[in-house]
Amino acid sequence: MKTAEKQRRPLNTKEVKTLQKIRSTAEKDFKRGYKIHYLLTAAVVGVICAFLASETSYAFLTLVFGTASVLSFSMVIFMPYETYKDRRKAKKKINKIDALLGQDGIDVVPVRATRIAVAKEFEDEGDLYIVETANKDILYLWDSDYNLKKNFPCLEFEIYSEDFYNLIGRQVNPLSEKYKPIIIDAKTKWTYLKKVGGPEHLAVEKRVFEEVIEEINNVA
């Protein structure tokens, strides 16, 4: 099987606004950091609780104060590191968005479909969309992250590149009205996957649409 071919196009206004909004949130995360008085408060609480745990003669109170002391000192130890990781993650996101905004466009896979079937999820593998394209290829599209259900399927759409998809959390850009697909039963699909195996995400092959549907339905 081959994979769907990408094309490059300019960012549209909606996509630019989405990236700018995500960037603004990432900037706030980067600037937030941790407050030193939080650490000082946690340290003081930890010392007090440790002292009370050592002084009390009641086992239950020893457990309560001891646990509170451990949690307080854990906060002092781990908060700076967790904050560092969050700031580093936010900075990477900002850099990626700046790079995208500075480029001449983004990579998308444009699709014009004539028919679509969806093989429903059985466990946690996601729905499998089987798309007959205008040139009679079959495109396989997995909804592994559960983000396609709102405006998809439709007969005209774009599939975003992985870097853009990871930033905005949307895999597909719908360009037409929602379409009612052919439904393949979840258990039927699961039986097919176990016996035959499944196609890769964005795999494309030259096959007859009806034959693909019939193969999945009859494999059991």
C-alpha positions as CSV (number, residue, x, y, z in Angstrom):
1,M,0.0,0.0,0.0
2,K,1.1,3.5,-0.6
3,T,0.4,6.5,1.6
4,A,-1.7,9.5,0.9
5,E,0.2,12.3,-0.9
6,K,0.7,15.7,0.8
7,Q,0.3,19.1,-0.7
8,R,1.4,22.5,0.6
9,R,-0.9,25.4,1.1
10,P,-0.9,28.7,3.0
11,L,-2.4,28.9,6.5
12,N,-5.9,30.2,6.5
13,T,-7.2,32.9,8.9
14,K,-8.9,30.4,11.2
15,E,-5.7,28.3,11.5
16,V,-3.6,31.4,12.2
17,K,-6.0,32.5,15.0
18,T,-6.0,29.0,16.5
19,L,-2.2,28.9,16.6
20,Q,-2.0,32.3,18.1
21,K,-4.5,31.3,20.8
22,I,-2.5,28.2,21.6
23,R,0.7,30.2,21.7
24,S,-0.8,32.7,24.1
25,T,-1.8,29.9,26.5
26,A,1.7,28.4,26.2
27,E,3.3,31.8,27.0
28,K,1.2,32.0,30.1
29,D,2.4,28.5,31.1
30,F,6.0,29.4,30.4
31,K,5.8,32.6,32.5
32,R,3.8,31.1,35.4
33,G,6.7,29.2,37.0
34,Y,6.4,28.5,40.7
35,K,6.0,30.9,43.6
36,I,8.8,30.8,46.2
37,H,6.3,31.4,49.0
38,Y,4.5,28.2,48.1
39,L,7.7,26.3,48.7
40,L,8.4,28.1,52.0
41,T,4.9,27.4,53.2
42,A,5.2,23.7,52.3
43,A,8.6,23.5,54.1
44,V,7.2,25.1,57.3
45,V,4.2,22.8,57.2
46,G,6.5,19.8,56.7
47,V,8.7,20.7,59.7
48,I,5.7,21.4,61.9
49,C,4.0,18.1,60.9
50,A,7.2,16.2,61.4
51,F,7.6,17.6,64.9
52,L,4.0,16.8,65.8
53,A,4.3,13.3,64.5
54,S,7.3,12.7,66.7
55,E,5.7,14.2,69.8
56,T,2.3,12.7,69.8
57,S,1.6,9.4,71.6
58,Y,-1.3,8.4,69.4
59,A,-0.6,6.1,66.5
60,F,-3.4,7.6,64.3
61,L,-2.1,11.1,64.8
62,T,1.5,10.0,64.1
63,L,0.3,8.6,60.8
64,V,-1.7,11.7,59.9
65,F,1.1,14.2,60.7
66,G,3.8,11.9,59.2
67,T,1.9,11.6,55.9
68,A,1.3,15.4,55.8
69,S,5.0,16.0,56.5
70,V,6.0,13.6,53.6
71,L,3.6,15.3,51.2
72,S,4.8,18.7,52.2
73,F,8.5,17.9,51.7
74,S,7.7,16.1,48.4
75,M,6.2,19.3,47.2
76,V,9.3,21.2,48.1
77,I,11.5,18.6,46.3
78,F,9.4,17.9,43.2
79,M,7.6,21.2,42.4
80,P,10.7,23.0,40.9
81,Y,11.4,20.0,38.7
82,E,7.8,19.7,37.5
83,T,7.7,23.4,36.9
84,Y,10.9,23.2,34.9
85,K,9.4,20.4,32.7
86,D,6.2,22.4,32.2
87,R,8.1,25.5,31.2
88,R,10.3,23.5,28.8
89,K,7.3,21.9,27.2
90,A,5.6,25.3,26.8
91,K,8.8,26.8,25.3
92,K,9.0,23.9,22.7
93,K,5.4,24.5,21.8
94,I,6.0,28.3,21.3
95,N,9.0,27.6,19.1
96,K,7.0,25.1,17.0
97,I,4.2,27.6,16.5
98,D,6.6,30.4,15.6
99,A,8.2,28.1,13.1
100,L,4.8,27.2,11.5
101,L,3.8,30.9,11.4
102,G,7.1,31.8,9.8
103,Q,6.8,29.1,7.1
104,D,5.2,29.6,3.7
105,G,2.4,27.1,4.6
106,I,1.5,23.8,6.0
107,D,1.3,20.2,4.5
108,V,-2.1,18.7,4.1
109,V,-3.6,15.7,2.4
110,P,-6.6,17.0,0.3
111,V,-9.4,14.4,-0.1
112,R,-12.4,14.4,-2.3
113,A,-14.5,11.3,-1.5
114,T,-17.5,9.7,-3.2
115,R,-18.4,7.2,-0.4
116,I,-17.3,6.5,3.1
117,A,-17.8,3.6,5.5
118,V,-16.9,3.5,9.1
119,A,-15.9,0.3,10.9
120,K,-16.8,1.0,14.5
121,E,-14.5,0.6,17.5
122,F,-14.7,-2.7,19.4
123,E,-12.2,-2.1,22.2
124,D,-9.9,0.8,22.1
125,E,-8.5,0.6,18.6
126,G,-10.6,3.6,17.3
127,D,-13.0,3.8,14.4
128,L,-11.7,2.9,11.0
129,Y,-12.9,5.1,8.1
130,I,-12.8,3.5,4.7
131,V,-12.9,6.3,2.1
132,E,-13.5,5.9,-1.6
133,T,-11.8,8.9,-3.3
134,A,-12.9,10.6,-6.5
135,N,-10.2,8.7,-8.5
136,K,-11.4,5.4,-7.1
137,D,-8.6,4.8,-4.6
138,I,-9.4,3.5,-1.1
139,L,-8.0,5.7,1.8
140,Y,-7.9,4.2,5.3
141,L,-8.2,6.7,8.2
142,W,-8.0,5.7,11.8
143,D,-9.6,7.8,14.5
144,S,-7.3,6.7,17.3
145,D,-7.5,9.9,19.3
146,Y,-11.3,10.3,19.1
147,N,-11.2,13.7,17.5
148,L,-13.1,13.1,14.3
149,K,-16.7,12.6,15.5
150,K,-17.9,16.3,15.5
151,N,-17.8,17.2,11.8
152,F,-16.6,14.0,10.2
153,P,-17.1,12.1,8.0
154,C,-17.7,14.5,5.1
155,L,-17.0,14.1,1.4
156,E,-14.4,16.9,1.1
157,F,-11.7,17.4,3.7
158,E,-8.1,17.8,4.4
159,I,-5.9,15.7,6.7
160,Y,-3.4,17.8,8.6
161,S,0.3,16.9,8.9
162,E,1.4,15.3,12.2
163,D,3.2,18.4,13.5
164,F,0.2,20.7,12.9
165,Y,-2.2,18.0,14.2
166,N,-0.2,17.6,17.4
167,L,-0.4,21.3,18.1
168,I,-4.1,22.0,17.5
169,G,-5.5,18.5,18.4
170,R,-7.5,18.1,15.2
171,Q,-6.6,15.6,12.6
172,V,-9.0,16.6,9.9
173,N,-10.2,19.9,8.4
174,P,-13.8,19.4,7.1
175,L,-14.6,21.3,4.0
176,S,-18.2,20.1,3.3
177,E,-21.3,19.1,5.1
178,K,-21.4,16.0,7.3
179,Y,-22.0,12.8,5.4
180,K,-23.9,9.7,6.6
181,P,-21.5,6.7,6.2
182,I,-22.1,3.0,5.7
183,I,-21.7,1.4,9.2
184,I,-19.7,-1.8,9.7
185,D,-20.4,-3.5,13.0
186,A,-17.7,-3.3,15.7
187,K,-17.5,-7.0,16.4
188,T,-17.3,-7.7,12.6
189,K,-14.4,-5.3,12.3
190,W,-12.7,-6.8,15.3
191,T,-12.9,-10.3,13.9
192,Y,-11.5,-9.1,10.6
193,L,-8.6,-7.4,12.3
194,K,-7.7,-10.6,14.3
195,K,-7.9,-12.8,11.2
196,V,-6.5,-10.6,8.5
197,G,-5.0,-7.5,10.1
198,G,-5.7,-3.9,9.5
199,P,-4.4,-1.2,7.2
200,E,-2.1,1.5,8.4
201,H,-3.3,5.0,9.0
202,L,-3.4,7.0,5.7
203,A,-2.7,3.9,3.7
204,V,-4.0,4.1,0.1
205,E,-4.7,1.2,-2.3
206,K,-6.4,0.7,-5.6
207,R,-9.5,-1.4,-4.8
208,V,-13.2,-1.5,-5.4
209,F,-15.1,0.0,-2.5
210,E,-17.8,-2.7,-2.4
211,E,-15.2,-5.4,-2.4
212,V,-13.5,-4.0,0.7
213,I,-16.8,-3.7,2.6
214,E,-17.8,-7.2,1.6
215,E,-14.4,-8.7,2.6
216,I,-14.7,-7.2,6.1
217,N,-18.3,-8.3,6.5
218,N,-17.8,-11.8,5.3
219,V,-14.5,-12.7,7.0
220,A,-16.3,-14.0,10.1
